[in-house]
Amino acid sequence: MVVNAHSFAVAQIGPDFLVLSEPADLPPGQAELVVEVDGSEKRRTIFLPDGVCAADEQTRIAHAS
C-alpha cells in the first residue's frame, strides 16, 4: 500500500479490510493498493475511511468507484 509516497507492506487483505505487516498510524484518506503476482502488477485506489491505527489489527478500507 502506498500513502503519500510512503510504502507499507500488507500482510492480509479482505473485501473490506487489510492488515499491515508492521503497525502504523495514518490519517483517513486515499491510498494505492499495489499487488504483484508472478511479475504482474495491479494498482487500485482505495480509501482509508478511519485511517490506520497501530493499535488495531484490521484497517477498514473502501474501494474507489
N, C-alpha and C positions, 0 to 999 in steps of 0.2 A: 504494500500500500504506500502511496506517495501523497504526502501532505506538505504543501508549501516547500517543495523541492527537497524534503527530507523523506528517506525511505524507512519503512517499518516492516519487518518480517511478519507474515501472517502464519500462524500455526494451524488454524482451522477456520473454515468459512461455511456458513449455512445460508438458507434463503433470506434470513433477516438479521443475521448476526455474524460477527467474526471474533476471533480470539488472536491477539497479538502474541508473538513468541516471547517478547520482553515487555514488561509493564511500561506504560507511558501515560501521560496526561496531555490531552489535546482538546481545544475548544470545539464546539459544534461547527460544522462547515462541510465543504466539499472535499473529496479525496478521490484519488485514482487508484483503482484496484488493478494490479498488473499480475497476470497469471501466465506462467510459461510452462508448457508441457511438450516434451520431446523437441525442444528448439523452436516451437511455435509460440509466439507471444500474443496475448489478447489483453486489451485495456478497456476498462469500463469505469465511467464516472459513477461514484456513489456519494451518498450524503451521510454524515455522522450527526443525526439529529440531536443527540445528547452529548456529543463529543466523546472522548475516550477518558476513562478514569482508571488509573493504575490499580486501584483497589478492587475493581470489578473484573471478573474473569471474562465475561462476554460484553461485547460492544454492539449496540443496536445499529443497524445500517438500513438505509432506504435506497432503492435504485432510482437513478435518474430516468425520466420518461423520454 
